[in-house]
């Protein structure tokens, strides 16, 4: 049997520990480090050298930024998928893609196992392993946090210090962070106490605090074609560049900072701070455009689909028949989601400032307070009578019951 182990490698604390730990606990194993670049700010050369120095035999660094935007982020935007009303699913949406790349490497290398650094308390173990099951359920999964004696980040730092390996972070700044093109998350340290306000000036990396944002609003104009953002302020940009530019614009205006206590899949609540500057702008713009172009029935039904998709994304069920079917429905709704949205950004706020679309369902001749030929006010009376018929029948029944009760009491 192959002794090759593909390690989901980030160069952070956990995966830095995992390489020597695997060497010590799995005899004659060959560790193939795999890093999937979905927009995290890593130096690839330093990452490769560090993995090799700590014991990896080979390192894969896969650039998946474009695929991340087109095949994962864009479908999520089209669905307006938001978890528990606040979380824009930045970590969740990246994990299926990352895990799929691990499987591809494992298959190409003839590996027997995939190892990840997700904790036994978190969601990522589920997202990684459900994806592995979807494509290669015969691969063994090694999850050190579920089996080793290390109990904390402090223990992990001590493990490295004892072996003379450089610790990749300072104890006073040992937040657990996840970064990609869509967002940056922060967990740990003082954030574990929901009663404590975060020190945003110390914590934030993509954004300024809203109170430190400029005193003058900044306007952005985003053009969509069938639900996909294609132009920013009149300039056509490729997906990755568009996202990076919006992150800078949103960040300098304090947009997209969310302090969330969420329900993890494993049953506990956890608290984190999320920075999603560009994503917050895109969600707001897309939702505004849909309000103009999608009919009432579809809009109401689609909102429910968005909630279901958010749940599936959060729980790691991206590669499932249900997710694919729901996404197919969403894709059809985007046929008319073409147009331009203008937004005003001001100290953390995203304010609508105009929408235009060739598919606009807003007709001023009908909706204007000025009476026109396309709408007869008299029609409303019959509509209200029919809509209210169940209420009328119920009221008549209640009246009869009360009258009968009065007669029986006499």
QUIWOPE-V586941 format. One line per field, one symbol per residue. phi: phi as a letter, one per 40 degrees, with the letter a starting at -180 (. if undefined). A space follows every 10 residues. Layout:
phi=???
This chain:
phi=.cbcbcbcbb gcdcccccdc ccdcbbcfcb bbcbbbcbhc cbcccccccc cccchccabb bbcbcccdcc bbccdccdcf cbcfgbccgc cdcccccccc cccdcccccg cbabbbbccc cbccdccccc ccccbacccc bbbdccbccc baccccccdc ccbgbcccac dcbcccbbba dcabbbbgfc ccbccbcccc ccccbcbccd cccdcbcbcb bbbbbfgbcb bbfgbcbcdc cdcccccccc ccbgcgcbbb bbcccchccb babbbbcccc cccccccccc ccbbcdcccc cccccccccd cccccgcccb dccccccccd dcccdbcbib bbbbbafgcb bdbhbbacbd ccbccccccc cbccbbdccc ccccccccdd cccccccccc cccccccccc
